[in-house]
Amino acid sequence: MFTLSSFTQMQLHITIAELIDNAVDEIQNGATFVFVDKILNPKDGSPALLIRDDGGGMDPEAMRQCMSFGFSNKSKIAIGQYGNGFKTGSMRLGADVIVFSRHQNNMKLTQSIGLLSYTYLMQTQQDRVVVPMVNYKFDTSTGYLERLNDGEHFRSNLSILLHWSPYLSEEELLKLFDDIGNHGTKIIIFNLWFNDDGNLELDFNSDPEDIHIVGDIKKIDTHSASKIVNEGHIANRFHYSLHAYLSILYLRIPESFRMILRGQVVKLHNIADDLKYTEFVLYRPQCGSSKEGVSVTTIGFVKEAPKGNIHGFNVYHKNRLILPFWKVVNYTNTRGRGVVGILQADYLEPTHNKQDFERTSLFQKLELRLKQMTWEYWDYHCHLIGYCKRSTGDPGAPLNKRKTHGSIDLHKMKRQAMQENVTVAGCDQNVLTTASPTDQTVDQRIINLMEVQKKLLKECLKYEKAEEELNLKVTQLRRKTQEAKHEYDTLMAEVKSLGLYLWEENGSVAVPLVF
C-alpha cells in the first residue's frame, strides 16, 4: 500500500486542475476537449486516472522537458506558465504516471511514450531521477511507424517501460495511441495514493458522474434549514467535488472547447449569477507612483441570504481561479455574512502551485480593500435581507427591531461615504439604502446607471468571446491546410514511386505527365 508523498500539502482537486490547465493552454493549438475519467490498471485491476486532450501534442524534445524536473517552456500568457504542474500534480495523485503524446509538424509526425515512476525509483534505489522514454516517427513514404534512435538505449528504456508500467508489450503501448488522433496527449496516473484510513484519496464510487475527494466533505453544524443551504452550495461542494470545482475554475472558455468529466460535459458556473443586489466596484491598486492595473469586483449577497453561512471573494488570475471564497474578514458575527465577490487580479503573482498569491504589498492592499468593501456593502445593504446597521457599529439586528432612517440621517450617511472615498462603478458613492421621498430620484438614477453598466459588460464579454472563437477558427483552418498539404505530398510521393502517368487536358489533346 502506498502512502502520501512529499506533495501532501497540495489539495487534490487543485493538482488535477494543474493538469487541466495544460489542456486549456492547448486551445491555441486547436484543442477542442479535455477528457477526465477512471480506467482500470490492466495488470492488477486497480483504479487509475485518465486525462486526455486533442491539443498539439509534444515532440520528443518537448516530451523530455515535460517529464524532467527543472524545465519549462511555458510563456507568461499561459495559464500553466510554470511548467512544473505536470510533475508535481501527477506525483501528488499517484506514485506513477505514463504519458503518450503524438505531435505533427509540417511533414513530420512523431509519437512519444514516457514514464515517471516513484515505484521504480524507490525499488531500484536510484540515486537520480531516471525517466525512460521511447520515440517513434511515422514514415510517410512507407506508411510504417519507425523507432527513433533504435539501439541499446531504446531497448533499455522500452524494457523499463514494460516492466514498471501497466502494459506488457510494445504492441499494447502503441495501441494506446488509437484514440489520440493526429495530435494530442494522454496521461495515465496509476498506483493512486491511499489516505491514513487505508482508502483511496480519489473516490470514484460515490457519484458515477464525478470524482470526489475522500474526507473533504464539510459537515455544517447549524440549524437544519441553514445546513441544507450551506452543504448544497457550491462554496462547500467545490471542496470535495471535482465537477463543482471545474465548473468555477475558469471565468470563460471558448464554446468550441469542452471539459468532459466521466462522460459528462462540465458547464461553467458563473458565481455572479448566484448573487442579488449586485454592484460593481472599480479598484485601481497603486505601488509607489505607478498604477499596476485595474480590477472590477462584482459584489452582492448570495441569493440564499440571510439563510446560510456563505461568504468570501473568488479571485481569478488570467481567467483561472486562484482563491475560491477567500474569507477576508472575521464572520463570527452577522456583519459581512452572505457577502460574496468575484474579481480578476492579473496584477498579482500566483504562487508556483496556483493555490495562493505571493504576499506582496499589492496583495496586502487588495486584502485591505476587500475588507473595507465587505463592510461597506453590508452596512448599506443589510436591510435588504432583514438586518440594519446599529448606530454604535455593532453587528446587525433583525429588520423588525430597527428604526427607519429619516432623510437627514440618510444624507449624513451619504456624505460620510463620499468623504471616505468609497468607489462604486457608475456612481460616486457606495450607497443604496431605503431612501426618503426626496432621495428616490437619486437612487433611481444610480440603479439606472448600474443597469447600463451591466449591459455594457455583457457586450464586452460577447465581443471577447467572438474574438476568441475567430482566433480558434483561424488556427483550425491553418492546421487543416497543413494536413491537406501533407496528404497531397504523400499521395504525390506514392504516384512517383509507382511510376504512374497523369493526364492533363490541354485543349482537345490529352498530354501525359511523366514523373
ABEGO torsion letter per residue (X at the ends): XBBBBAAAABBAAAAAAAAAAAAAAAAAAGBABBBBBBBBBAAAGBBBBBBBBABAEBBAAAAAAAABBGBBABBAABABAAGAAAAAAAAAABABBBBBBBBBBEABBBBBBBBBBAAAAAAAGBABBBBBBBBBBBBAAAGBBBBBGBEAAAAAAAAAAAAABABABAAAAAAAAAAAEABEBBBBBBGBBBBAAGBBABBAAABAABBBBBGABBBBBBBAAAAAAAAABAAAAAAABAAAAAAAABABBBAABBBBBGGBBBBBBBAAAABBGBBBBBBBBBBEABBAEBBBBBBBBBAAOABEBBBEBBBBBGGBBABBGBBABBAABABGBGBBBBBBBAABBBBAAGABBBBBAAAAAAAAAAAAAAAAAAAAAAAAAGBBBBAAGBBBBBAAABBBBBAAAAAAAAAAAAAAGBBBBGBABBBBBBBBAAAAAAAAAAAAAAAAAAAAAAAAAAAAAAAAAAAAAAAAAAAAAAAAAAAAAAAAAAAAAAGBBBBBBBEABBBBBBX
